[in-house]
Amino acid sequence: MQTHLEGKICPNCLDVVEEELGKSLFYLAAVCALLDLNFEQVLAKENDRIATLGVYSLT
């Protein structure tokens, strides 16, 4: 666990991370809409997949 983030991220970096996450979510939602996929189902399936990683998951 030595490689995980510790402490708080600076406000400037937080803004950059939020912006990038927002862009990623926008494009994911757009692809889901184009392919007639359920956005919530896509997220739920990925959550289930990474949850099976146990100690290696982000939760």
N, CA, C, O and CB atoms as a CASP TS submission, in Angstrom:
PFRMAT TS
TARGET T0000
AUTHOR 0000-0000-0000
METHOD Language model
MODEL 1
PARENT N/A
ATOM      1  N   MET     1       0.818  -1.197   0.000  1.00  0.00           N
ATOM      2  CA  MET     1       0.000   0.000   0.000  1.00  0.00           C
ATOM      3  C   MET     1       0.865   1.266   0.000  1.00  0.00           C
ATOM      4  O   MET     1       0.325   2.367   0.109  1.00  0.00           O
ATOM      5  CB  MET     1      -0.932  -0.005   1.207  1.00  0.00           C
ATOM      6  N   GLN     2       2.151   1.142  -0.116  1.00  0.00           N
ATOM      7  CA  GLN     2       3.051   2.285  -0.097  1.00  0.00           C
ATOM      8  C   GLN     2       2.833   3.229  -1.285  1.00  0.00           C
ATOM      9  O   GLN     2       3.175   4.408  -1.209  1.00  0.00           O
ATOM     10  CB  GLN     2       4.482   1.803  -0.085  1.00  0.00           C
ATOM     11  N   THR     3       2.275   2.722  -2.361  1.00  0.00           N
ATOM     12  CA  THR     3       2.125   3.548  -3.562  1.00  0.00           C
ATOM     13  C   THR     3       0.814   4.317  -3.588  1.00  0.00           C
ATOM     14  O   THR     3       0.594   5.102  -4.511  1.00  0.00           O
ATOM     15  CB  THR     3       2.224   2.685  -4.794  1.00  0.00           C
ATOM     16  N   HIS     4      -0.059   4.125  -2.618  1.00  0.00           N
ATOM     17  CA  HIS     4      -1.333   4.845  -2.596  1.00  0.00           C
ATOM     18  C   HIS     4      -1.128   6.286  -2.156  1.00  0.00           C
ATOM     19  O   HIS     4      -0.162   6.614  -1.467  1.00  0.00           O
ATOM     20  CB  HIS     4      -2.333   4.145  -1.667  1.00  0.00           C
ATOM     21  N   LEU     5      -2.049   7.126  -2.564  1.00  0.00           N
ATOM     22  CA  LEU     5      -2.026   8.525  -2.200  1.00  0.00           C
ATOM     23  C   LEU     5      -2.210   8.681  -0.703  1.00  0.00           C
ATOM     24  O   LEU     5      -3.017   7.977  -0.096  1.00  0.00           O
ATOM     25  CB  LEU     5      -3.102   9.294  -2.955  1.00  0.00           C
ATOM     26  N   GLU     6      -1.482   9.579  -0.118  1.00  0.00           N
ATOM     27  CA  GLU     6      -1.640   9.876   1.304  1.00  0.00           C
ATOM     28  C   GLU     6      -1.866  11.368   1.462  1.00  0.00           C
ATOM     29  O   GLU     6      -1.308  12.170   0.713  1.00  0.00           O
ATOM     30  CB  GLU     6      -0.398   9.411   2.124  1.00  0.00           C
ATOM     31  N   GLY     7      -2.676  11.736   2.425  1.00  0.00           N
ATOM     32  CA  GLY     7      -2.932  13.151   2.654  1.00  0.00           C
ATOM     33  C   GLY     7      -3.906  13.730   1.657  1.00  0.00           C
ATOM     34  O   GLY     7      -4.619  13.010   0.957  1.00  0.00           O
ATOM     35  N   LYS     8      -3.919  15.055   1.610  1.00  0.00           N
ATOM     36  CA  LYS     8      -4.846  15.737   0.709  1.00  0.00           C
ATOM     37  C   LYS     8      -4.108  16.251  -0.516  1.00  0.00           C
ATOM     38  O   LYS     8      -2.944  16.647  -0.455  1.00  0.00           O
ATOM     39  CB  LYS     8      -5.556  16.895   1.431  1.00  0.00           C
ATOM     40  N   ILE     9      -4.822  16.231  -1.620  1.00  0.00           N
ATOM     41  CA  ILE     9      -4.296  16.754  -2.875  1.00  0.00           C
ATOM     42  C   ILE     9      -4.478  18.278  -2.865  1.00  0.00           C
ATOM     43  O   ILE     9      -5.458  18.779  -2.313  1.00  0.00           O
ATOM     44  CB  ILE     9      -5.018  16.096  -4.117  1.00  0.00           C
ATOM     45  N   CYS    10      -3.548  19.010  -3.466  1.00  0.00           N
ATOM     46  CA  CYS    10      -3.647  20.471  -3.477  1.00  0.00           C
ATOM     47  C   CYS    10      -4.857  20.892  -4.328  1.00  0.00           C
ATOM     48  O   CYS    10      -5.270  20.162  -5.229  1.00  0.00           O
ATOM     49  CB  CYS    10      -2.328  21.116  -4.028  1.00  0.00           C
ATOM     50  N   PRO    11      -5.416  22.064  -4.038  1.00  0.00           N
ATOM     51  CA  PRO    11      -6.611  22.515  -4.768  1.00  0.00           C
ATOM     52  C   PRO    11      -6.416  22.578  -6.285  1.00  0.00           C
ATOM     53  O   PRO    11      -7.330  22.233  -7.034  1.00  0.00           O
ATOM     54  CB  PRO    11      -7.024  23.877  -4.267  1.00  0.00           C
ATOM     55  N   ASN    12      -5.255  23.006  -6.744  1.00  0.00           N
ATOM     56  CA  ASN    12      -4.997  23.088  -8.180  1.00  0.00           C
ATOM     57  C   ASN    12      -5.017  21.697  -8.811  1.00  0.00           C
ATOM     58  O   ASN    12      -5.645  21.491  -9.850  1.00  0.00           O
ATOM     59  CB  ASN    12      -3.645  23.774  -8.446  1.00  0.00           C
ATOM     60  N   CYS    13      -4.336  20.756  -8.187  1.00  0.00           N
ATOM     61  CA  CYS    13      -4.306  19.386  -8.704  1.00  0.00           C
ATOM     62  C   CYS    13      -5.698  18.764  -8.652  1.00  0.00           C
ATOM     63  O   CYS    13      -6.086  18.024  -9.556  1.00  0.00           O
ATOM     64  CB  CYS    13      -3.307  18.524  -7.903  1.00  0.00           C
ATOM     65  N   LEU    14      -6.442  19.062  -7.604  1.00  0.00           N
ATOM     66  CA  LEU    14      -7.802  18.544  -7.478  1.00  0.00           C
ATOM     67  C   LEU    14      -8.666  19.024  -8.636  1.00  0.00           C
ATOM     68  O   LEU    14      -9.450  18.253  -9.190  1.00  0.00           O
ATOM     69  CB  LEU    14      -8.422  18.971  -6.139  1.00  0.00           C
ATOM     70  N   ASP    15      -8.526  20.304  -9.007  1.00  0.00           N
ATOM     71  CA  ASP    15      -9.279  20.839 -10.152  1.00  0.00           C
ATOM     72  C   ASP    15      -8.929  20.097 -11.431  1.00  0.00           C
ATOM     73  O   ASP    15      -9.812  19.773 -12.226  1.00  0.00           O
ATOM     74  CB  ASP    15      -9.003  22.339 -10.328  1.00  0.00           C
ATOM     75  N   VAL    16      -7.643  19.825 -11.634  1.00  0.00           N
ATOM     76  CA  VAL    16      -7.198  19.129 -12.844  1.00  0.00           C
ATOM     77  C   VAL    16      -7.761  17.713 -12.874  1.00  0.00           C
ATOM     78  O   VAL    16      -8.252  17.262 -13.909  1.00  0.00           O
ATOM     79  CB  VAL    16      -5.654  19.094 -12.920  1.00  0.00           C
ATOM     80  N   VAL    17      -7.694  17.012 -11.751  1.00  0.00           N
ATOM     81  CA  VAL    17      -8.213  15.640 -11.675  1.00  0.00           C
ATOM     82  C   VAL    17      -9.718  15.633 -11.925  1.00  0.00           C
ATOM     83  O   VAL    17     -10.216  14.798 -12.679  1.00  0.00           O
ATOM     84  CB  VAL    17      -7.896  15.007 -10.296  1.00  0.00           C
ATOM     85  N   GLU    18     -10.441  16.555 -11.299  1.00  0.00           N
ATOM     86  CA  GLU    18     -11.893  16.631 -11.503  1.00  0.00           C
ATOM     87  C   GLU    18     -12.239  16.890 -12.969  1.00  0.00           C
ATOM     88  O   GLU    18     -13.166  16.289 -13.512  1.00  0.00           O
ATOM     89  CB  GLU    18     -12.496  17.734 -10.622  1.00  0.00           C
ATOM     90  N   GLU    19     -11.489  17.783 -13.599  1.00  0.00           N
ATOM     91  CA  GLU    19     -11.732  18.091 -15.012  1.00  0.00           C
ATOM     92  C   GLU    19     -11.510  16.865 -15.887  1.00  0.00           C
ATOM     93  O   GLU    19     -12.318  16.575 -16.769  1.00  0.00           O
ATOM     94  CB  GLU    19     -10.825  19.236 -15.476  1.00  0.00           C
ATOM     95  N   GLU    20     -10.434  16.155 -15.651  1.00  0.00           N
ATOM     96  CA  GLU    20     -10.130  14.958 -16.449  1.00  0.00           C
ATOM     97  C   GLU    20     -11.161  13.863 -16.215  1.00  0.00           C
ATOM     98  O   GLU    20     -11.575  13.193 -17.160  1.00  0.00           O
ATOM     99  CB  GLU    20      -8.728  14.431 -16.118  1.00  0.00           C
ATOM    100  N   LEU    21     -11.579  13.672 -14.967  1.00  0.00           N
ATOM    101  CA  LEU    21     -12.616  12.674 -14.680  1.00  0.00           C
ATOM    102  C   LEU    21     -13.934  13.054 -15.359  1.00  0.00           C
ATOM    103  O   LEU    21     -14.636  12.195 -15.892  1.00  0.00           O
ATOM    104  CB  LEU    21     -12.823  12.531 -13.154  1.00  0.00           C
ATOM    105  N   GLY    22     -14.257  14.328 -15.334  1.00  0.00           N
ATOM    106  CA  GLY    22     -15.473  14.807 -15.994  1.00  0.00           C
ATOM    107  C   GLY    22     -15.447  14.531 -17.486  1.00  0.00           C
ATOM    108  O   GLY    22     -16.439  14.083 -18.061  1.00  0.00           O
ATOM    109  N   LYS    23     -14.299  14.802 -18.115  1.00  0.00           N
ATOM    110  CA  LYS    23     -14.165  14.525 -19.549  1.00  0.00           C
ATOM    111  C   LYS    23     -14.331  13.038 -19.833  1.00  0.00           C
ATOM    112  O   LYS    23     -15.012  12.651 -20.783  1.00  0.00           O
ATOM    113  CB  LYS    23     -12.802  15.012 -20.066  1.00  0.00           C
ATOM    114  N   SER    24     -13.709  12.214 -19.010  1.00  0.00           N
ATOM    115  CA  SER    24     -13.800  10.758 -19.206  1.00  0.00           C
ATOM    116  C   SER    24     -15.235  10.273 -19.063  1.00  0.00           C
ATOM    117  O   SER    24     -15.702   9.448 -19.848  1.00  0.00           O
ATOM    118  CB  SER    24     -12.900  10.022 -18.204  1.00  0.00           C
ATOM    119  N   LEU    25     -15.928  10.790 -18.056  1.00  0.00           N
ATOM    120  CA  LEU    25     -17.326  10.391 -17.861  1.00  0.00           C
ATOM    121  C   LEU    25     -18.202  10.864 -19.015  1.00  0.00           C
ATOM    122  O   LEU    25     -19.106  10.146 -19.444  1.00  0.00           O
ATOM    123  CB  LEU    25     -17.860  10.948 -16.537  1.00  0.00           C
ATOM    124  N   PHE    26     -17.940  12.067 -19.517  1.00  0.00           N
ATOM    125  CA  PHE    26     -18.702  12.568 -20.656  1.00  0.00           C
ATOM    126  C   PHE    26     -18.539  11.649 -21.860  1.00  0.00           C
ATOM    127  O   PHE    26     -19.524  11.266 -22.491  1.00  0.00           O
ATOM    128  CB  PHE    26     -18.260  13.993 -21.013  1.00  0.00           C
ATOM    129  N   TYR    27     -17.294  11.295 -22.179  1.00  0.00           N
ATOM    130  CA  TYR    27     -17.053  10.434 -23.340  1.00  0.00           C
ATOM    131  C   TYR    27     -17.611   9.033 -23.122  1.00  0.00           C
ATOM    132  O   TYR    27     -18.121   8.425 -24.063  1.00  0.00           O
ATOM    133  CB  TYR    27     -15.556  10.356 -23.642  1.00  0.00           C
ATOM    134  N   LEU    28     -17.527   8.513 -21.911  1.00  0.00           N
ATOM    135  CA  LEU    28     -18.116   7.208 -21.619  1.00  0.00           C
ATOM    136  C   LEU    28     -19.628   7.251 -21.815  1.00  0.00           C
ATOM    137  O   LEU    28     -20.207   6.344 -22.413  1.00  0.00           O
ATOM    138  CB  LEU    28     -17.775   6.768 -20.181  1.00  0.00           C
ATOM    139  N   ALA    29     -20.262   8.301 -21.314  1.00  0.00           N
ATOM    140  CA  ALA    29     -21.715   8.441 -21.485  1.00  0.00           C
ATOM    141  C   ALA    29     -22.081   8.576 -22.964  1.00  0.00           C
ATOM    142  O   ALA    29     -23.090   8.027 -23.407  1.00  0.00           O
ATOM    143  CB  ALA    29     -22.236   9.662 -20.698  1.00  0.00           C
ATOM    144  N   ALA    30     -21.263   9.306 -23.728  1.00  0.00           N
ATOM    145  CA  ALA    30     -21.535   9.477 -25.156  1.00  0.00           C
ATOM    146  C   ALA    30     -21.426   8.147 -25.894  1.00  0.00           C
ATOM    147  O   ALA    30     -22.265   7.840 -26.741  1.00  0.00           O
ATOM    148  CB  ALA    30     -20.568  10.500 -25.769  1.00  0.00           C
ATOM    149  N   VAL    31     -20.409   7.363 -25.584  1.00  0.00           N
ATOM    150  CA  VAL    31     -20.241   6.053 -26.228  1.00  0.00           C
ATOM    151  C   VAL    31     -21.402   5.135 -25.858  1.00  0.00           C
ATOM    152  O   VAL    31     -21.927   4.415 -26.708  1.00  0.00           O
ATOM    153  CB  VAL    31     -18.891   5.407 -25.817  1.00  0.00           C
ATOM    154  N   CYS    32     -21.799   5.162 -24.590  1.00  0.00           N
ATOM    155  CA  CYS    32     -22.940   4.350 -24.166  1.00  0.00           C
ATOM    156  C   CYS    32     -24.200   4.741 -24.938  1.00  0.00           C
ATOM    157  O   CYS    32     -24.967   3.878 -25.365  1.00  0.00           O
ATOM    158  CB  CYS    32     -23.175   4.501 -22.651  1.00  0.00           C
ATOM    159  N   ALA    33     -24.407   6.030 -25.112  1.00  0.00           N
ATOM    160  CA  ALA    33     -25.587   6.497 -25.845  1.00  0.00           C
ATOM    161  C   ALA    33     -25.529   6.057 -27.304  1.00  0.00           C
ATOM    162  O   ALA    33     -26.535   5.619 -27.862  1.00  0.00           O
ATOM    163  CB  ALA    33     -25.703   8.028 -25.759  1.00  0.00           C
ATOM    164  N   LEU    34     -24.364   6.171 -27.918  1.00  0.00           N
ATOM    165  CA  LEU    34     -24.219   5.776 -29.328  1.00  0.00           C
ATOM    166  C   LEU    34     -24.439   4.282 -29.533  1.00  0.00           C
ATOM    167  O   LEU    34     -24.983   3.860 -30.553  1.00  0.00           O
ATOM    168  CB  LEU    34     -22.837   6.162 -29.840  1.00  0.00           C
ATOM    169  N   LEU    35     -24.013   3.490 -28.559  1.00  0.00           N
ATOM    170  CA  LEU    35     -24.116   2.032 -28.689  1.00  0.00           C
ATOM    171  C   LEU    35     -25.351   1.462 -28.002  1.00  0.00           C
ATOM    172  O   LEU    35     -25.518   0.246 -27.910  1.00  0.00           O
ATOM    173  CB  LEU    35     -22.882   1.377 -28.120  1.00  0.00           C
ATOM    174  N   ASP    36     -26.215   2.358 -27.521  1.00  0.00           N
ATOM    175  CA  ASP    36     -27.441   1.968 -26.830  1.00  0.00           C
ATOM    176  C   ASP    36     -27.141   1.053 -25.644  1.00  0.00           C
ATOM    177  O   ASP    36     -27.803   0.035 -25.442  1.00  0.00           O
ATOM    178  CB  ASP    36     -28.399   1.272 -27.800  1.00  0.00           C
ATOM    179  N   LEU    37     -26.131   1.438 -24.867  1.00  0.00           N
ATOM    180  CA  LEU    37     -25.765   0.709 -23.655  1.00  0.00           C
ATOM    181  C   LEU    37     -26.273   1.475 -22.442  1.00  0.00           C
ATOM    182  O   LEU    37     -26.364   2.702 -22.464  1.00  0.00           O
ATOM    183  CB  LEU    37     -24.228   0.499 -23.570  1.00  0.00           C
ATOM    184  N   ASN    38     -26.599   0.750 -21.395  1.00  0.00           N
ATOM    185  CA  ASN    38     -27.043   1.370 -20.159  1.00  0.00           C
ATOM    186  C   ASN    38     -25.811   1.779 -19.358  1.00  0.00           C
ATOM    187  O   ASN    38     -25.052   0.925 -18.900  1.00  0.00           O
ATOM    188  CB  ASN    38     -27.955   0.408 -19.339  1.00  0.00           C
ATOM    189  N   PHE    39     -25.617   3.079 -19.192  1.00  0.00           N
ATOM    190  CA  PHE    39     -24.448   3.633 -18.498  1.00  0.00           C
ATOM    191  C   PHE    39     -24.321   3.049 -17.087  1.00  0.00           C
ATOM    192  O   PHE    39     -23.234   2.652 -16.666  1.00  0.00           O
ATOM    193  CB  PHE    39     -24.543   5.172 -18.429  1.00  0.00           C
ATOM    194  N   GLU    40     -25.436   3.002 -16.370  1.00  0.00           N
ATOM    195  CA  GLU    40     -25.428   2.486 -14.998  1.00  0.00           C
ATOM    196  C   GLU    40     -25.021   1.012 -14.963  1.00  0.00           C
ATOM    197  O   GLU    40     -24.285   0.591 -14.071  1.00  0.00           O
ATOM    198  CB  GLU    40     -26.811   2.665 -14.351  1.00  0.00           C
ATOM    199  N   GLN    41     -25.497   0.232 -15.929  1.00  0.00           N
ATOM    200  CA  GLN    41     -25.127  -1.186 -15.999  1.00  0.00           C
ATOM    201  C   GLN    41     -23.644  -1.360 -16.292  1.00  0.00           C
ATOM    202  O   GLN    41     -22.996  -2.242 -15.729  1.00  0.00           O
ATOM    203  CB  GLN    41     -25.955  -1.901 -17.067  1.00  0.00           C
ATOM    204  N   VAL    42     -23.110  -0.528 -17.165  1.00  0.00           N
ATOM    205  CA  VAL    42     -21.684  -0.587 -17.489  1.00  0.00           C
ATOM    206  C   VAL    42     -20.863  -0.350 -16.221  1.00  0.00           C
ATOM    207  O   VAL    42     -19.907  -1.077 -15.952  1.00  0.00           O
ATOM    208  CB  VAL    42     -21.320   0.460 -18.583  1.00  0.00           C
ATOM    209  N   LEU    43     -21.237   0.666 -15.448  1.00  0.00           N
ATOM    210  CA  LEU    43     -20.525   0.962 -14.206  1.00  0.00           C
ATOM    211  C   LEU    43     -20.677  -0.160 -13.186  1.00  0.00           C
ATOM    212  O   LEU    43     -19.716  -0.522 -12.507  1.00  0.00           O
ATOM    213  CB  LEU    43     -21.025   2.271 -13.612  1.00  0.00           C
ATOM    214  N   ALA    44     -21.884  -0.708 -13.078  1.00  0.00           N
ATOM    215  CA  ALA    44     -22.125  -1.794 -12.121  1.00  0.00           C
ATOM    216  C   ALA    44     -21.306  -3.037 -12.469  1.00  0.00           C
ATOM    217  O   ALA    44     -20.746  -3.682 -11.583  1.00  0.00           O
ATOM    218  CB  ALA    44     -23.620  -2.146 -12.082  1.00  0.00           C
ATOM    219  N   LYS    45     -21.236  -3.373 -13.763  1.00  0.00           N
ATOM    220  CA  LYS    45     -20.451  -4.538 -14.180  1.00  0.00           C
ATOM    221  C   LYS    45     -18.975  -4.338 -13.879  1.00  0.00           C
ATOM    222  O   LYS    45     -18.301  -5.263 -13.425  1.00  0.00           O
ATOM    223  CB  LYS    45     -20.648  -4.811 -15.673  1.00  0.00           C
ATOM    224  N   GLU    46     -18.472  -3.135 -14.130  1.00  0.00           N
ATOM    225  CA  GLU    46     -17.062  -2.859 -13.844  1.00  0.00           C
ATOM    226  C   GLU    46     -16.797  -2.901 -12.340  1.00  0.00           C
ATOM    227  O   GLU    46     -15.758  -3.392 -11.900  1.00  0.00           O
ATOM    228  CB  GLU    46     -16.654  -1.488 -14.417  1.00  0.00           C
ATOM    229  N   ASN    47     -17.736  -2.388 -11.564  1.00  0.00           N
ATOM    230  CA  ASN    47     -17.602  -2.445 -10.111  1.00  0.00           C
ATOM    231  C   ASN    47     -17.546  -3.892  -9.629  1.00  0.00           C
ATOM    232  O   ASN    47     -16.726  -4.235  -8.777  1.00  0.00           O
ATOM    233  CB  ASN    47     -18.763  -1.705  -9.435  1.00  0.00           C
ATOM    234  N   ASP    48     -18.412  -4.730 -10.169  1.00  0.00           N
ATOM    235  CA  ASP    48     -18.406  -6.156  -9.808  1.00  0.00           C
ATOM    236  C   ASP    48     -17.090  -6.809 -10.202  1.00  0.00           C
ATOM    237  O   ASP    48     -16.548  -7.627  -9.459  1.00  0.00           O
ATOM    238  CB  ASP    48     -19.579  -6.890 -10.480  1.00  0.00           C
ATOM    239  N   ARG    49     -16.576  -6.444 -11.381  1.00  0.00           N
ATOM    240  CA  ARG    49     -15.328  -7.028 -11.859  1.00  0.00           C
ATOM    241  C   ARG    49     -14.161  -6.665 -10.950  1.00  0.00           C
ATOM    242  O   ARG    49     -13.371  -7.533 -10.576  1.00  0.00           O
ATOM    243  CB  ARG    49     -15.042  -6.569 -13.284  1.00  0.00           C
ATOM    244  N   ILE    50     -14.048  -5.393 -10.593  1.00  0.00           N
ATOM    245  CA  ILE    50     -12.914  -5.003  -9.762  1.00  0.00           C
ATOM    246  C   ILE    50     -13.094  -5.444  -8.310  1.00  0.00           C
ATOM    247  O   ILE    50     -12.111  -5.614  -7.589  1.00  0.00           O
ATOM    248  CB  ILE    50     -12.715  -3.497  -9.823  1.00  0.00           C
ATOM    249  N   ALA    51     -14.337  -5.629  -7.881  1.00  0.00           N
ATOM    250  CA  ALA    51     -14.578  -6.103  -6.521  1.00  0.00           C
ATOM    251  C   ALA    51     -14.046  -7.528  -6.341  1.00  0.00           C
ATOM    252  O   ALA    51     -13.664  -7.914  -5.237  1.00  0.00           O
ATOM    253  CB  ALA    51     -16.081  -6.050  -6.194  1.00  0.00           C
ATOM    254  N   THR    52     -14.022  -8.305  -7.424  1.00  0.00           N
ATOM    255  CA  THR    52     -13.538  -9.671  -7.337  1.00  0.00           C
ATOM    256  C   THR    52     -12.021  -9.718  -7.158  1.00  0.00           C
ATOM    257  O   THR    52     -11.466 -10.771  -6.846  1.00  0.00           O
ATOM    258  CB  THR    52     -13.944 -10.449  -8.580  1.00  0.00           C
ATOM    259  N   LEU    53     -11.337  -8.563  -7.357  1.00  0.00           N
ATOM    260  CA  LEU    53      -9.898  -8.512  -7.182  1.00  0.00           C
ATOM    261  C   LEU    53      -9.495  -8.514  -5.710  1.00  0.00           C
ATOM    262  O   LEU    53      -8.320  -8.675  -5.382  1.00  0.00           O
ATOM    263  CB  LEU    53      -9.342  -7.290  -7.866  1.00  0.00           C
ATOM    264  N   GLY    54     -10.470  -8.334  -4.830  1.00  0.00           N
ATOM    265  CA  GLY    54     -10.211  -8.399  -3.396  1.00  0.00           C
ATOM    266  C   GLY    54      -9.228  -7.336  -2.937  1.00  0.00           C
ATOM    267  O   GLY    54      -9.475  -6.140  -3.094  1.00  0.00           O
ATOM    268  N   VAL    55      -8.135  -7.769  -2.380  1.00  0.00           N
ATOM    269  CA  VAL    55      -7.140  -6.860  -1.808  1.00  0.00           C
ATOM    270  C   VAL    55      -6.563  -5.906  -2.854  1.00  0.00           C
ATOM    271  O   VAL    55      -6.054  -4.840  -2.508  1.00  0.00           O
ATOM    272  CB  VAL    55      -6.014  -7.658  -1.164  1.00  0.00           C
ATOM    273  N   TYR    56      -6.640  -6.283  -4.121  1.00  0.00           N
ATOM    274  CA  TYR    56      -6.102  -5.449  -5.180  1.00  0.00           C
ATOM    275  C   TYR    56      -7.099  -4.417  -5.691  1.00  0.00           C
ATOM    276  O   TYR    56      -6.751  -3.571  -6.515  1.00  0.00           O
ATOM    277  CB  TYR    56      -5.647  -6.309  -6.314  1.00  0.00           C
ATOM    278  N   SER    57      -8.333  -4.482  -5.208  1.00  0.00           N
ATOM    279  CA  SER    57      -9.327  -3.513  -5.666  1.00  0.00           C
ATOM    280  C   SER    57      -9.097  -2.161  -4.991  1.00  0.00           C
ATOM    281  O   SER    57      -8.322  -2.060  -4.039  1.00  0.00           O
ATOM    282  CB  SER    57     -10.757  -4.024  -5.378  1.00  0.00           C
ATOM    283  N   LEU    58      -9.762  -1.140  -5.481  1.00  0.00           N
ATOM    284  CA  LEU    58      -9.584   0.196  -4.954  1.00  0.00           C
ATOM    285  C   LEU    58     -10.501   0.485  -3.778  1.00  0.00           C
ATOM    286  O   LEU    58     -10.443   1.578  -3.213  1.00  0.00           O
ATOM    287  CB  LEU    58      -9.814   1.201  -6.035  1.00  0.00           C
ATOM    288  N   THR    59     -11.330  -0.449  -3.401  1.00  0.00           N
ATOM    289  CA  THR    59     -12.262  -0.204  -2.296  1.00  0.00           C
ATOM    290  C   THR    59     -11.685  -0.628  -0.992  1.00  0.00           C
ATOM    291  O   THR    59     -12.336  -0.494   0.044  1.00  0.00           O
ATOM    292  CB  THR    59     -13.562  -0.914  -2.522  1.00  0.00           C
TER
END
